[in-house]
Amino acid sequence: MCGIVAACARREVSEILLEGLRRLEYRGYDSAGMALIDNEQRLQLHKHQGKVARLEDAQAMNPILGCVGVAHTRWATHGPPSAVNAHPHLSGQRIALVHNGIIENHAALREELKSEGFEFVSATDTEVVVHLMHRELQGGLSLIDALHAVIPRLTGAFALAAVDTAHPEQVVAARIGSPLVIGVGIGENFLASDTLALRQVTDRFIYLEEGDSVLLSAGQLQVWDAERVPVERPVKRISTGIEAAELGDYEHFMLKEIYEQPRALAATFTRDGAGELDESAFGAEAMEIFDRTRAVQIVACGTSYHAGMVARYWLEELAGIPCQVEVASEFRYRKRVQHPDTLLVTVSQSGETADTLAALRHAAPGEFIASLVIANVDNSSLVRESDLAFLTRAGPEIGVASTKAFTTQLVAFLMLTVVLGRRRGMTPEKQQDLLQQLHSLPDLVTATLALDSQIEKVAEAFIQKHHALFLGRGIEYPIAMEGALKLKEISYIHAEAYPAGELKHGPLALVDADMPVVAVAPTDELLDKLKSNLEEVRSRGGELYVFADRNAGFTDEPGVHVLSMPHAPEALNPIIYTVALQLLAYHVALQKGTDVDKPRNLAKSVTVE
Ligand code: G6P
């Protein structure tokens, strides 16, 4: 999704802005631009459709230089990807503005500004903001006062940053529902929508709070809260993560992140090396809140939603606690009847997903006893705004298709199952058993990764296909959903998941030799039922790709291709089968030649509704 980088320094900053944009590329975007105020106090601009590399080429051919500037990667919402719709947007050749998020009332504002003679060149919602700023500046306001005057006119969730040639040493910015951090340097200050963009210039960050605005110059920074009262926000030092975002020897971040799973999973359950399950990993007040919890409501989007779907099986079956799961974009707008004493659990790799955050923020007073987030990014909005937080230790995830974040979320949920289960009669032996199982997980994932070259071979069968079906039963149904999501995200093959028992109620009509059918088949109590469903596929000429426990009794035969998975304790199957399906999607995409890490139209962190 869109990314913002801005800089105020006493040195030339074009390369810092470009490097910041490169580091934001993983979020997904379709155009990029930057504007600098040069030493003659004129605005200089480059913007292009396509990759940041095009901006670099333009900069190499025709360098624009300055000590103050704003830069942006755009993920189109209003107006198609194009140079003219790319940010920064200008007004009167004096103001340049970049924007993340959506201005919902842009149409009315556009009419108002047009009637006053402002000319629009783009189809974006953003352009109204830069003209509104211009109008306030013409009225004699300072740059920050102009921003303060404009914000109340805007509805939506957004982050903004702007420069003005009449205030050539300043950058102003505001955070209204879309993340923004200040990077604090020595005699220079920076701004970005993600700390990753600035790790090359500083390790000290100020996380802006909701509604904050900021005035930056090289030597000064001033923050105002939503009421426009000047405030001090704490400076936090971040020491890790620069090297983790490097590709190393891997061809893609997705592959690197798939292979990082044994370490990421172990890091997530062995908190600080402790052998026992430490409940404080969920937050200081977790014990007291868990004592009162009688039901769980999980809310998330995308892959994180699938983690929640898996968790429902564990929480109800192993911990005996009622659990509901819903996608955040539906949950947030629905009138609900909540079980008393329900714990709201949000799940999010980024901690910034707009719908998930809105679900947390818009929960009715008293509707939940408390909120817990399972997130991968410390200091993210969901972490800061939830009562309890469990941080997965996946490390930075750059590939748009989520991999290690998902499996570490599952580990977090198994831990939650134990801590809630022990309050509802789960025996100490069962608790110990689950924790022991977790300790065997990294080795089982390593054994699954060893199937890589076999899965690569199987992937060849998919590259000419336009559709695929994924089947699972019970807890493997959400894993089939996650496998289908991975395949469609990065290979653009239309993939659907079904609980295998539903096959005969519709999707069976689609099955023929052109429809590969992937089955998730560990040994569990539903295995025989699944086998019958797969027979239904075979009888219609469907080609089966069965990821099966080596003891499940499947053998290769014409039309049936079996991938022999390691035998694992039942609770761990969702994790290891996911790893195999991640590899399948990766190899299909690789062989099709799609952009594995940055699939078209998608964004890593979806900060608009
Ligand atoms: C985007 C990403 C997905 C991710 C979803 C939820 O759609 O492309 O990979 O699962 O957002 O993101 P979150 O950060 O909340 O887990």
Boltz pocket constraint, residues with backbone or C-beta under 6 A from the ligand:
constraints:
  - pocket:
      binder: B
      contacts: [[A, 301], [A, 302], [A, 303], [A, 304], [A, 347], [A, 348], [A, 349], [A, 350], [A, 351], [A, 352], [A, 353], [A, 356], [A, 399], [A, 400], [A, 401], [A, 402], [A, 602], [A, 603], [A, 604], [A, 605], [A, 606]]
      max_distance: 6.0
